[in-house]
Amino acid sequence: MIANALKFYGQAFRRHLPFVFATLALTLMFTAVNTVTEISDHARAGRDIFWGRPLLYEVTSAIAIMIMLPLIIHVGRHRPPSLSTWGRNVPYYLMASVIFSAGHVLVMVGLRKAASPFLFGTTYEFLPDGLGPIPYEYWKDLRTFILLFAGFNMIEAVLKAKAATRAAAQAIELKSGASRILINPESFLFAKGAANYAEIQSTDGESLARITLSELEEKLANAGMQVVRVHRSYLVNKDAIRKIDPLPGGDLSLTLKGNHKIRASRRYKAALATETNND
């Protein structure tokens, strides 16, 4: 169970490292600022407070935010904001924000309850005066949700713009009969080879090119793509692999972006596992 959870977080975070690192940096900054502010407020009011208590409260909140970060990534990937879908997505965003808030509070409170007896010799009480502060807690989490959601989409937009510019400069030119076609390396999903031809499937559609799989693999690798041979006749974009399922006999079934399915030969299982780094 723990291994599966670590794999889940590893996959979610690895695919969106700029957003994860930006969130971590901001969270650490707010943790430090809020801790110092809380201690200073108590000192100005003439009230004594052990510095470890506000630090624990801020750190547990930060940990809970990072644990709930895959939810932000999921919403950002599957329901990105746009003028045409905004109205339909608002209920979805609100539901996601409630889940985010509930998860944040549950993890945060759980960590505080577990740590307080060992650190302070006391128990931690959440909402000792009843449920009145719940709307305020949700309002704070809603602002955090909006900030993270906006940050994710801004970073993704910048990265996609840079990728589009880079792809335009790195487009691969291939022969297709008497014509020539341009393939955007980052749109490449997989290719099926047959003699000196390759049926190339990309997010832009399907193309037939006069090129061997080995030659295509070299061109894509030179363009910075991580491609892997999964069968004598198939070449796959590593980053397009979404799911790997075992099949009877030792072969593997690969599900790619766009729900394309490819059968990977057991002969290439070791190379596939190494290349995909268990994605």
C-alpha positions as protocol buffer text, in pm:
chain_id: "A"
residue {
  index: 1
  type: MET
  ca { x: 0 y: 0 z: 0 }
}
residue {
  index: 2
  type: ILE
  ca { x: 279 y: 240 z: 95 }
}
residue {
  index: 3
  type: ALA
  ca { x: 473 y: 141 z: -216 }
}
residue {
  index: 4
  type: ASN
  ca { x: 170 y: 213 z: -436 }
}
residue {
  index: 5
  type: ALA
  ca { x: 117 y: 549 z: -266 }
}
residue {
  index: 6
  type: LEU
  ca { x: 482 y: 645 z: -319 }
}
residue {
  index: 7
  type: LYS
  ca { x: 459 y: 538 z: -684 }
}
residue {
  index: 8
  type: PHE
  ca { x: 142 y: 745 z: -730 }
}
residue {
  index: 9
  type: TYR
  ca { x: 300 y: 1057 z: -583 }
}
residue {
  index: 10
  type: GLY
  ca { x: 624 y: 997 z: -772 }
}
residue {
  index: 11
  type: GLN
  ca { x: 443 y: 983 z: -1104 }
}
residue {
  index: 12
  type: ALA
  ca { x: 226 y: 1288 z: -1032 }
}
residue {
  index: 13
  type: PHE
  ca { x: 514 y: 1500 z: -906 }
}
residue {
  index: 14
  type: ARG
  ca { x: 772 y: 1389 z: -1164 }
}
residue {
  index: 15
  type: ARG
  ca { x: 553 y: 1495 z: -1456 }
}
residue {
  index: 16
  type: HIS
  ca { x: 503 y: 1844 z: -1311 }
}
residue {
  index: 17
  type: LEU
  ca { x: 828 y: 1923 z: -1130 }
}
residue {
  index: 18
  type: PRO
  ca { x: 827 y: 2301 z: -1197 }
}
residue {
  index: 19
  type: PHE
  ca { x: 486 y: 2335 z: -1032 }
}
residue {
  index: 20
  type: VAL
  ca { x: 582 y: 2106 z: -743 }
}
residue {
  index: 21
  type: PHE
  ca { x: 905 y: 2293 z: -672 }
}
residue {
  index: 22
  type: ALA
  ca { x: 731 y: 2631 z: -698 }
}
residue {
  index: 23
  type: THR
  ca { x: 462 y: 2515 z: -454 }
}
residue {
  index: 24
  type: LEU
  ca { x: 721 y: 2374 z: -215 }
}
residue {
  index: 25
  type: ALA
  ca { x: 920 y: 2700 z: -220 }
}
residue {
  index: 26
  type: LEU
  ca { x: 612 y: 2913 z: -155 }
}
residue {
  index: 27
  type: THR
  ca { x: 489 y: 2678 z: 115 }
}
residue {
  index: 28
  type: LEU
  ca { x: 823 y: 2690 z: 298 }
}
residue {
  index: 29
  type: MET
  ca { x: 828 y: 3069 z: 271 }
}
residue {
  index: 30
  type: PHE
  ca { x: 475 y: 3105 z: 412 }
}
residue {
  index: 31
  type: THR
  ca { x: 557 y: 2852 z: 684 }
}
residue {
  index: 32
  type: ALA
  ca { x: 851 y: 3060 z: 801 }
}
residue {
  index: 33
  type: VAL
  ca { x: 668 y: 3394 z: 775 }
}
residue {
  index: 34
  type: ASN
  ca { x: 354 y: 3271 z: 953 }
}
residue {
  index: 35
  type: THR
  ca { x: 556 y: 3108 z: 1231 }
}
residue {
  index: 36
  type: VAL
  ca { x: 758 y: 3423 z: 1299 }
}
residue {
  index: 37
  type: THR
  ca { x: 445 y: 3637 z: 1280 }
}
residue {
  index: 38
  type: GLU
  ca { x: 260 y: 3420 z: 1532 }
}
residue {
  index: 39
  type: ILE
  ca { x: 549 y: 3430 z: 1777 }
}
residue {
  index: 40
  type: SER
  ca { x: 586 y: 3808 z: 1734 }
}
residue {
  index: 41
  type: ASP
  ca { x: 212 y: 3868 z: 1787 }
}
residue {
  index: 42
  type: HIS
  ca { x: 222 y: 3676 z: 2115 }
}
residue {
  index: 43
  type: ALA
  ca { x: 531 y: 3865 z: 2229 }
}
residue {
  index: 44
  type: ARG
  ca { x: 373 y: 4205 z: 2157 }
}
residue {
  index: 45
  type: ALA
  ca { x: 61 y: 4100 z: 2347 }
}
residue {
  index: 46
  type: GLY
  ca { x: 271 y: 3993 z: 2644 }
}
residue {
  index: 47
  type: ARG
  ca { x: 173 y: 3629 z: 2611 }
}
residue {
  index: 48
  type: ASP
  ca { x: 431 y: 3354 z: 2634 }
}
residue {
  index: 49
  type: ILE
  ca { x: 431 y: 3085 z: 2366 }
}
residue {
  index: 50
  type: PHE
  ca { x: 673 y: 2804 z: 2295 }
}
residue {
  index: 51
  type: TRP
  ca { x: 807 y: 2858 z: 1945 }
}
residue {
  index: 52
  type: GLY
  ca { x: 764 y: 2489 z: 1863 }
}
residue {
  index: 53
  type: ARG
  ca { x: 387 y: 2503 z: 1878 }
}
residue {
  index: 54
  type: PRO
  ca { x: 326 y: 2756 z: 1594 }
}
residue {
  index: 55
  type: LEU
  ca { x: 607 y: 2590 z: 1399 }
}
residue {
  index: 56
  type: LEU
  ca { x: 434 y: 2251 z: 1430 }
}
residue {
  index: 57
  type: TYR
  ca { x: 101 y: 2400 z: 1324 }
}
residue {
  index: 58
  type: GLU
  ca { x: 250 y: 2563 z: 1014 }
}
residue {
  index: 59
  type: VAL
  ca { x: 462 y: 2263 z: 916 }
}
residue {
  index: 60
  type: THR
  ca { x: 169 y: 2021 z: 945 }
}
residue {
  index: 61
  type: SER
  ca { x: -41 y: 2253 z: 730 }
}
residue {
  index: 62
  type: ALA
  ca { x: 237 y: 2267 z: 470 }
}
residue {
  index: 63
  type: ILE
  ca { x: 273 y: 1887 z: 467 }
}
residue {
  index: 64
  type: ALA
  ca { x: -102 y: 1849 z: 422 }
}
residue {
  index: 65
  type: ILE
  ca { x: -98 y: 2091 z: 127 }
}
residue {
  index: 66
  type: MET
  ca { x: 180 y: 1894 z: -44 }
}
residue {
  index: 67
  type: ILE
  ca { x: -8 y: 1568 z: 15 }
}
residue {
  index: 68
  type: MET
  ca { x: -319 y: 1716 z: -150 }
}
residue {
  index: 69
  type: LEU
  ca { x: -120 y: 1858 z: -443 }
}
residue {
  index: 70
  type: PRO
  ca { x: -202 y: 1570 z: -685 }
}
residue {
  index: 71
  type: LEU
  ca { x: -567 y: 1681 z: -665 }
}
residue {
  index: 72
  type: ILE
  ca { x: -468 y: 2025 z: -799 }
}
residue {
  index: 73
  type: ILE
  ca { x: -266 y: 1858 z: -1074 }
}
residue {
  index: 74
  type: HIS
  ca { x: -556 y: 1630 z: -1166 }
}
residue {
  index: 75
  type: VAL
  ca { x: -805 y: 1918 z: -1185 }
}
residue {
  index: 76
  type: GLY
  ca { x: -561 y: 2133 z: -1382 }
}
residue {
  index: 77
  type: ARG
  ca { x: -489 y: 1858 z: -1633 }
}
residue {
  index: 78
  type: HIS
  ca { x: -845 y: 1736 z: -1687 }
}
residue {
  index: 79
  type: ARG
  ca { x: -1044 y: 2058 z: -1637 }
}
residue {
  index: 80
  type: PRO
  ca { x: -819 y: 2348 z: -1743 }
}
residue {
  index: 81
  type: PRO
  ca { x: -997 y: 2685 z: -1727 }
}
residue {
  index: 82
  type: SER
  ca { x: -1129 y: 2831 z: -2051 }
}
residue {
  index: 83
  type: LEU
  ca { x: -1398 y: 3079 z: -2147 }
}
residue {
  index: 84
  type: SER
  ca { x: -1596 y: 2814 z: -2336 }
}
residue {
  index: 85
  type: THR
  ca { x: -1611 y: 2563 z: -2046 }
}
residue {
  index: 86
  type: TRP
  ca { x: -1598 y: 2791 z: -1744 }
}
residue {
  index: 87
  type: GLY
  ca { x: -1967 y: 2765 z: -1659 }
}
residue {
  index: 88
  type: ARG
  ca { x: -1970 y: 2386 z: -1678 }
}
residue {
  index: 89
  type: ASN
  ca { x: -1652 y: 2355 z: -1474 }
}
residue {
  index: 90
  type: VAL
  ca { x: -1745 y: 2580 z: -1181 }
}
residue {
  index: 91
  type: PRO
  ca { x: -1939 y: 2305 z: -993 }
}
residue {
  index: 92
  type: TYR
  ca { x: -1647 y: 2069 z: -1053 }
}
residue {
  index: 93
  type: TYR
  ca { x: -1401 y: 2327 z: -917 }
}
residue {
  index: 94
  type: LEU
  ca { x: -1616 y: 2385 z: -609 }
}
residue {
  index: 95
  type: MET
  ca { x: -1641 y: 2012 z: -541 }
}
residue {
  index: 96
  type: ALA
  ca { x: -1264 y: 1977 z: -583 }
}
residue {
  index: 97
  type: SER
  ca { x: -1205 y: 2268 z: -345 }
}
residue {
  index: 98
  type: VAL
  ca { x: -1423 y: 2101 z: -79 }
}
residue {
  index: 99
  type: ILE
  ca { x: -1226 y: 1776 z: -119 }
}
residue {
  index: 100
  type: PHE
  ca { x: -901 y: 1973 z: -101 }
}
residue {
  index: 101
  type: SER
  ca { x: -1013 y: 2151 z: 217 }
}
residue {
  index: 102
  type: ALA
  ca { x: -1136 y: 1831 z: 382 }
}
residue {
  index: 103
  type: GLY
  ca { x: -815 y: 1647 z: 296 }
}
residue {
  index: 104
  type: HIS
  ca { x: -599 y: 1936 z: 413 }
}
residue {
  index: 105
  type: VAL
  ca { x: -780 y: 1959 z: 748 }
}
residue {
  index: 106
  type: LEU
  ca { x: -787 y: 1582 z: 810 }
}
residue {
  index: 107
  type: VAL
  ca { x: -416 y: 1535 z: 740 }
}
residue {
  index: 108
  type: MET
  ca { x: -318 y: 1851 z: 928 }
}
residue {
  index: 109
  type: VAL
  ca { x: -525 y: 1765 z: 1236 }
}
residue {
  index: 110
  type: GLY
  ca { x: -410 y: 1403 z: 1232 }
}
residue {
  index: 111
  type: LEU
  ca { x: -44 y: 1507 z: 1230 }
}
residue {
  index: 112
  type: ARG
  ca { x: -98 y: 1759 z: 1510 }
}
residue {
  index: 113
  type: LYS
  ca { x: -283 y: 1507 z: 1725 }
}
residue {
  index: 114
  type: ALA
  ca { x: -6 y: 1252 z: 1672 }
}
residue {
  index: 115
  type: ALA
  ca { x: 281 y: 1493 z: 1742 }
}
residue {
  index: 116
  type: SER
  ca { x: 147 y: 1712 z: 2025 }
}
residue {
  index: 117
  type: PRO
  ca { x: 168 y: 1452 z: 2308 }
}
residue {
  index: 118
  type: PHE
  ca { x: 530 y: 1375 z: 2222 }
}
residue {
  index: 119
  type: LEU
  ca { x: 643 y: 1735 z: 2171 }
}
residue {
  index: 120
  type: PHE
  ca { x: 436 y: 1925 z: 2426 }
}
residue {
  index: 121
  type: GLY
  ca { x: 289 y: 1663 z: 2658 }
}
residue {
  index: 122
  type: THR
  ca { x: -63 y: 1777 z: 2572 }
}
residue {
  index: 123
  type: THR
  ca { x: -337 y: 1672 z: 2333 }
}
residue {
  index: 124
  type: TYR
  ca { x: -437 y: 1882 z: 2035 }
}
residue {
  index: 125
  type: GLU
  ca { x: -800 y: 1989 z: 2019 }
}
residue {
  index: 126
  type: PHE
  ca { x: -943 y: 2095 z: 1685 }
}
residue {
  index: 127
  type: LEU
  ca { x: -1249 y: 2321 z: 1704 }
}
residue {
  index: 128
  type: PRO
  ca { x: -1286 y: 2297 z: 2083 }
}
residue {
  index: 129
  type: ASP
  ca { x: -1573 y: 2547 z: 2074 }
}
residue {
  index: 130
  type: GLY
  ca { x: -1780 y: 2367 z: 1810 }
}
residue {
  index: 131
  type: LEU
  ca { x: -1814 y: 2376 z: 1431 }
}
residue {
  index: 132
  type: GLY
  ca { x: -1851 y: 2753 z: 1399 }
}
residue {
  index: 133
  type: PRO
  ca { x: -1503 y: 2811 z: 1249 }
}
residue {
  index: 134
  type: ILE
  ca { x: -1557 y: 2552 z: 972 }
}
residue {
  index: 135
  type: PRO
  ca { x: -1668 y: 2810 z: 710 }
}
residue {
  index: 136
  type: TYR
  ca { x: -1361 y: 3020 z: 791 }
}
residue {
  index: 137
  type: GLU
  ca { x: -1134 y: 2716 z: 753 }
}
residue {
  index: 138
  type: TYR
  ca { x: -1292 y: 2639 z: 418 }
}
residue {
  index: 139
  type: TRP
  ca { x: -1253 y: 3001 z: 306 }
}
residue {
  index: 140
  type: LYS
  ca { x: -881 y: 2987 z: 381 }
}
residue {
  index: 141
  type: ASP
  ca { x: -844 y: 2658 z: 196 }
}
residue {
  index: 142
  type: LEU
  ca { x: -1049 y: 2788 z: -97 }
}
residue {
  index: 143
  type: ARG
  ca { x: -803 y: 3076 z: -140 }
}
residue {
  index: 144
  type: THR
  ca { x: -514 y: 2829 z: -129 }
}
residue {
  index: 145
  type: PHE
  ca { x: -690 y: 2606 z: -384 }
}
residue {
  index: 146
  type: ILE
  ca { x: -747 y: 2899 z: -621 }
}
residue {
  index: 147
  type: LEU
  ca { x: -387 y: 3016 z: -585 }
}
residue {
  index: 148
  type: LEU
  ca { x: -244 y: 2670 z: -654 }
}
residue {
  index: 149
  type: PHE
  ca { x: -486 y: 2600 z: -939 }
}
residue {
  index: 150
  type: ALA
  ca { x: -402 y: 2933 z: -1105 }
}
residue {
  index: 151
  type: GLY
  ca { x: -31 y: 2872 z: -1050 }
}
residue {
  index: 152
  type: PHE
  ca { x: -48 y: 2526 z: -1206 }
}
residue {
  index: 153
  type: ASN
  ca { x: -224 y: 2651 z: -1518 }
}
residue {
  index: 154
  type: MET
  ca { x: 10 y: 2949 z: -1556 }
}
residue {
  index: 155
  type: ILE
  ca { x: 318 y: 2726 z: -1535 }
}
residue {
  index: 156
  type: GLU
  ca { x: 166 y: 2473 z: -1776 }
}
residue {
  index: 157
  type: ALA
  ca { x: 82 y: 2750 z: -2025 }
}
residue {
  index: 158
  type: VAL
  ca { x: 438 y: 2881 z: -2016 }
}
residue {
  index: 159
  type: LEU
  ca { x: 587 y: 2533 z: -2055 }
}
residue {
  index: 160
  type: LYS
  ca { x: 353 y: 2448 z: -2344 }
}
residue {
  index: 161
  type: ALA
  ca { x: 440 y: 2774 z: -2520 }
}
residue {
  index: 162
  type: LYS
  ca { x: 811 y: 2700 z: -2486 }
}
residue {
  index: 163
  type: ALA
  ca { x: 757 y: 2342 z: -2603 }
}
residue {
  index: 164
  type: ALA
  ca { x: 563 y: 2461 z: -2908 }
}
residue {
  index: 165
  type: THR
  ca { x: 841 y: 2703 z: -2999 }
}
residue {
  index: 166
  type: ARG
  ca { x: 1104 y: 2435 z: -2951 }
}
residue {
  index: 167
  type: ALA
  ca { x: 901 y: 2179 z: -3148 }
}
residue {
  index: 168
  type: ALA
  ca { x: 859 y: 2417 z: -3439 }
}
residue {
  index: 169
  type: ALA
  ca { x: 1234 y: 2458 z: -3455 }
}
residue {
  index: 170
  type: GLN
  ca { x: 1298 y: 2083 z: -3422 }
}
residue {
  index: 171
  type: ALA
  ca { x: 1032 y: 1947 z: -3659 }
}
residue {
  index: 172
  type: ILE
  ca { x: 1153 y: 1633 z: -3833 }
}
residue {
  index: 173
  type: GLU
  ca { x: 1119 y: 1621 z: -4210 }
}
residue {
  index: 174
  type: LEU
  ca { x: 1035 y: 1278 z: -4354 }
}
residue {
  index: 175
  type: LYS
  ca { x: 965 y: 1144 z: -4702 }
}
residue {
  index: 176
  type: SER
  ca { x: 618 y: 1018 z: -4782 }
}
residue {
  index: 177
  type: GLY
  ca { x: 611 y: 905 z: -5142 }
}
residue {
  index: 178
  type: ALA
  ca { x: 675 y: 1209 z: -5359 }
}
residue {
  index: 179
  type: SER
  ca { x: 585 y: 1441 z: -5073 }
}
residue {
  index: 180
  type: ARG
  ca { x: 758 y: 1551 z: -4758 }
}
residue {
  index: 181
  type: ILE
  ca { x: 592 y: 1566 z: -4418 }
}
residue {
  index: 182
  type: LEU
  ca { x: 690 y: 1742 z: -4097 }
}
residue {
  index: 183
  type: ILE
  ca { x: 656 y: 1557 z: -3766 }
}
residue {
  index: 184
  type: ASN
  ca { x: 657 y: 1745 z: -3438 }
}
residue {
  index: 185
  type: PRO
  ca { x: 875 y: 1523 z: -3215 }
}
residue {
  index: 186
  type: GLU
  ca { x: 677 y: 1605 z: -2900 }
}
residue {
  index: 187
  type: SER
  ca { x: 351 y: 1502 z: -3067 }
}
residue {
  index: 188
  type: PHE
  ca { x: 492 y: 1157 z: -3150 }
}
residue {
  index: 189
  type: LEU
  ca { x: 310 y: 866 z: -2980 }
}
residue {
  index: 190
  type: PHE
  ca { x: 428 y: 548 z: -3151 }
}
residue {
  index: 191
  type: ALA
  ca { x: 537 y: 405 z: -3483 }
}
residue {
  index: 192
  type: LYS
  ca { x: 485 y: 67 z: -3646 }
}
residue {
  index: 193
  type: GLY
  ca { x: 759 y: -44 z: -3881 }
}
residue {
  index: 194
  type: ALA
  ca { x: 723 y: -250 z: -4198 }
}
residue {
  index: 195
  type: ALA
  ca { x: 1039 y: -296 z: -4407 }
}
residue {
  index: 196
  type: ASN
  ca { x: 1155 y: 55 z: -4505 }
}
residue {
  index: 197
  type: TYR
  ca { x: 832 y: 228 z: -4404 }
}
residue {
  index: 198
  type: ALA
  ca { x: 691 y: 343 z: -4073 }
}
residue {
  index: 199
  type: GLU
  ca { x: 331 y: 414 z: -3983 }
}
residue {
  index: 200
  type: ILE
  ca { x: 367 y: 707 z: -3745 }
}
residue {
  index: 201
  type: GLN
  ca { x: 91 y: 790 z: -3497 }
}
residue {
  index: 202
  type: SER
  ca { x: 105 y: 1132 z: -3337 }
}
residue {
  index: 203
  type: THR
  ca { x: -140 y: 1358 z: -3158 }
}
residue {
  index: 204
  type: ASP
  ca { x: -185 y: 1530 z: -3495 }
}
residue {
  index: 205
  type: GLY
  ca { x: -290 y: 1212 z: -3674 }
}
residue {
  index: 206
  type: GLU
  ca { x: -138 y: 922 z: -3868 }
}
residue {
  index: 207
  type: SER
  ca { x: 134 y: 945 z: -4133 }
}
residue {
  index: 208
  type: LEU
  ca { x: 321 y: 698 z: -4351 }
}
residue {
  index: 209
  type: ALA
  ca { x: 690 y: 774 z: -4403 }
}
residue {
  index: 210
  type: ARG
  ca { x: 970 y: 608 z: -4594 }
}
residue {
  index: 211
  type: ILE
  ca { x: 1206 y: 543 z: -4303 }
}
residue {
  index: 212
  type: THR
  ca { x: 1312 y: 248 z: -4091 }
}
residue {
  index: 213
  type: LEU
  ca { x: 1230 y: 233 z: -3721 }
}
residue {
  index: 214
  type: SER
  ca { x: 1601 y: 251 z: -3636 }
}
residue {
  index: 215
  type: GLU
  ca { x: 1641 y: 567 z: -3841 }
}
residue {
  index: 216
  type: LEU
  ca { x: 1328 y: 719 z: -3689 }
}
residue {
  index: 217
  type: GLU
  ca { x: 1445 y: 628 z: -3340 }
}
residue {
  index: 218
  type: GLU
  ca { x: 1775 y: 806 z: -3403 }
}
residue {
  index: 219
  type: LYS
  ca { x: 1605 y: 1120 z: -3536 }
}
residue {
  index: 220
  type: LEU
  ca { x: 1367 y: 1138 z: -3240 }
}
residue {
  index: 221
  type: ALA
  ca { x: 1649 y: 1080 z: -2992 }
}
residue {
  index: 222
  type: ASN
  ca { x: 1851 y: 1359 z: -3155 }
}
residue {
  index: 223
  type: ALA
  ca { x: 1547 y: 1585 z: -3113 }
}
residue {
  index: 224
  type: GLY
  ca { x: 1555 y: 1520 z: -2738 }
}
residue {
  index: 225
  type: MET
  ca { x: 1271 y: 1267 z: -2722 }
}
residue {
  index: 226
  type: GLN
  ca { x: 1284 y: 960 z: -2497 }
}
residue {
  index: 227
  type: VAL
  ca { x: 1173 y: 675 z: -2719 }
}
residue {
  index: 228
  type: VAL
  ca { x: 1186 y: 302 z: -2647 }
}
residue {
  index: 229
  type: ARG
  ca { x: 1156 y: -5 z: -2866 }
}
residue {
  index: 230
  type: VAL
  ca { x: 884 y: -227 z: -2719 }
}
residue {
  index: 231
  type: HIS
  ca { x: 862 y: -475 z: -3006 }
}
residue {
  index: 232
  type: ARG
  ca { x: 1058 y: -553 z: -3315 }
}
residue {
  index: 233
  type: SER
  ca { x: 799 y: -355 z: -3509 }
}
residue {
  index: 234
  type: TYR
  ca { x: 700 y: -87 z: -3256 }
}
residue {
  index: 235
  type: LEU
  ca { x: 866 y: 228 z: -3129 }
}
residue {
  index: 236
  type: VAL
  ca { x: 697 y: 421 z: -2845 }
}
residue {
  index: 237
  type: ASN
  ca { x: 732 y: 765 z: -2690 }
}
residue {
  index: 238
  type: LYS
  ca { x: 818 y: 696 z: -2326 }
}
residue {
  index: 239
  type: ASP
  ca { x: 635 y: 1007 z: -2203 }
}
residue {
  index: 240
  type: ALA
  ca { x: 316 y: 896 z: -2380 }
}
residue {
  index: 241
  type: ILE
  ca { x: 288 y: 575 z: -2174 }
}
residue {
  index: 242
  type: ARG
  ca { x: 3 y: 606 z: -1927 }
}
residue {
  index: 243
  type: LYS
  ca { x: -38 y: 246 z: -1806 }
}
residue {
  index: 244
  type: ILE
  ca { x: 147 y: -87 z: -1822 }
}
residue {
  index: 245
  type: ASP
  ca { x: -45 y: -412 z: -1769 }
}
residue {
  index: 246
  type: PRO
  ca { x: 97 y: -767 z: -1769 }
}
residue {
  index: 247
  type: LEU
  ca { x: -37 y: -1019 z: -2018 }
}
residue {
  index: 248
  type: PRO
  ca { x: -35 y: -1400 z: -2013 }
}
residue {
  index: 249
  type: GLY
  ca { x: 291 y: -1533 z: -2148 }
}
residue {
  index: 250
  type: GLY
  ca { x: 502 y: -1246 z: -2019 }
}
residue {
  index: 251
  type: ASP
  ca { x: 410 y: -976 z: -2271 }
}
residue {
  index: 252
  type: LEU
  ca { x: 286 y: -633 z: -2165 }
}
residue {
  index: 253
  type: SER
  ca { x: -5 y: -417 z: -2271 }
}
residue {
  index: 254
  type: LEU
  ca { x: 80 y: -48 z: -2296 }
}
residue {
  index: 255
  type: THR
  ca { x: -188 y: 219 z: -2282 }
}
residue {
  index: 256
  type: LEU
  ca { x: -69 y: 544 z: -2438 }
}
residue {
  index: 257
  type: LYS
  ca { x: -199 y: 896 z: -2440 }
}
residue {
  index: 258
  type: GLY
  ca { x: -519 y: 906 z: -2646 }
}
residue {
  index: 259
  type: ASN
  ca { x: -605 y: 553 z: -2523 }
}
residue {
  index: 260
  type: HIS
  ca { x: -390 y: 384 z: -2789 }
}
residue {
  index: 261
  type: LYS
  ca { x: -293 y: 30 z: -2689 }
}
residue {
  index: 262
  type: ILE
  ca { x: 32 y: -140 z: -2790 }
}
residue {
  index: 263
  type: ARG
  ca { x: 146 y: -494 z: -2715 }
}
residue {
  index: 264
  type: ALA
  ca { x: 504 y: -497 z: -2585 }
}
residue {
  index: 265
  type: SER
  ca { x: 708 y: -810 z: -2635 }
}
residue {
  index: 266
  type: ARG
  ca { x: 853 y: -980 z: -2328 }
}
residue {
  index: 267
  type: ARG
  ca { x: 1192 y: -962 z: -2503 }
}
residue {
  index: 268
  type: TYR
  ca { x: 1187 y: -587 z: -2447 }
}
residue {
  index: 269
  type: LYS
  ca { x: 1046 y: -597 z: -2093 }
}
residue {
  index: 270
  type: ALA
  ca { x: 1378 y: -523 z: -1923 }
}
residue {
  index: 271
  type: ALA
  ca { x: 1460 y: -238 z: -2158 }
}
residue {
  index: 272
  type: LEU
  ca { x: 1109 y: -99 z: -2124 }
}
residue {
  index: 273
  type: ALA
  ca { x: 1123 y: -107 z: -1744 }
}
residue {
  index: 274
  type: THR
  ca { x: 1457 y: 71 z: -1747 }
}
residue {
  index: 275
  type: GLU
  ca { x: 1358 y: 329 z: -2004 }
}
residue {
  index: 276
  type: THR
  ca { x: 1023 y: 413 z: -1851 }
}
residue {
  index: 277
  type: ASN
  ca { x: 1157 y: 421 z: -1496 }
}
residue {
  index: 278
  type: ASN
  ca { x: 838 y: 246 z: -1385 }
}
residue {
  index: 279
  type: ASP
  ca { x: 611 y: 528 z: -1513 }
}
